[in-house]
């Protein structure tokens, strides 16, 4: 018995030592990246991990709060969305949304590579996007009136969110992406408490600040025009916004990219974004991240992609392990969440076409 116990203890010691060595190796590797000869690599490392809920603390091991603060470019576009820049074609009874030939920018080849559109007869087109550090999908929805905000049945401390898949089922949608942020301390959030505000059918379902706090708002008005920018819940309602969530930063407002004066930054992470072209078509983007073949994208990458696809207005949405796109029951991107699909607070859903 003593001999067996000794063998077990020795085995445990070997395992423990091995784990310690692996941890030291990883910490050493991260130190080389963070404090090595390339300041740009160190900044990218810090921004990438700081954007995660679970391992954001790693940046604090290698950088002071002052150093971390210097990494951020707090660029904000103060402009309000100019609705006149979006001209949605009339939809005659029995007709599809008119096609102005603008599904893709003229000669578009993506930041790198060639798109492979997967068209159907549902007014939706899916295009592969590819860059130096990322792979992703762009969904183009020609009719913006098909977009709605999906939510669970309730919000609050005792409430729980739904996965994108379950929200699609709940609303009878054909496609969906994750949308606004939610309380996610240590990566253990249940999607029950949204960040910022949530507006559905013109009603404010959630106002996290509840005191006139301005948030980055992303939403559609009654004319199906996408608005992005900082505003309070009251301001959003006064602007005629009927369906909205909160997240950011804003990427493009009235054709002006947020990085026109300097880089918007951001780390390499999974991303979700939404935009709208001048003809009203909605652009839904997801980028794979934290994978060998797709590390992720920065905010500047998102701006480049949205501009390539003709976005007049666009905003970043919640990313990381929440980033997901589903179409006709098929997962179009690889979730970075190791436990499958996250439950979230809100989604942007694409409803079926309405037969006239």
Secondary structure, 3 states (H helix, E strand, C coil): CHHHHHHHHHHHHHHHHHHHHHHHHHHHHHHHHHHCCCHHHHHHHHHHHHCCCCCCCHHHHHCCHHHHHHCCCCCCCCCCCCHHHCCCCCCCCCCCCCCCCCCCCCCCCCCCCCCCCEECCCCEEEEEEECCCCEEEEEEECCHHHEEEEECCCCCCCCCCECHHHHHHHHCCCEEEECCCECCHHHCCCCCCECCEEEECCEEEEECCCCCCCEEEEEEECCCCEEEEEECHHHHHHCCEEEEEECCCEEEECCEECCCCCCCCCCCECEEEEEEECCCCEEEEEECCCECCECCECHHHHHHHHHHCCEEEEEEECCHHHCCEEECCEECCCCCCCCCCCCECEEEEECCCCCC
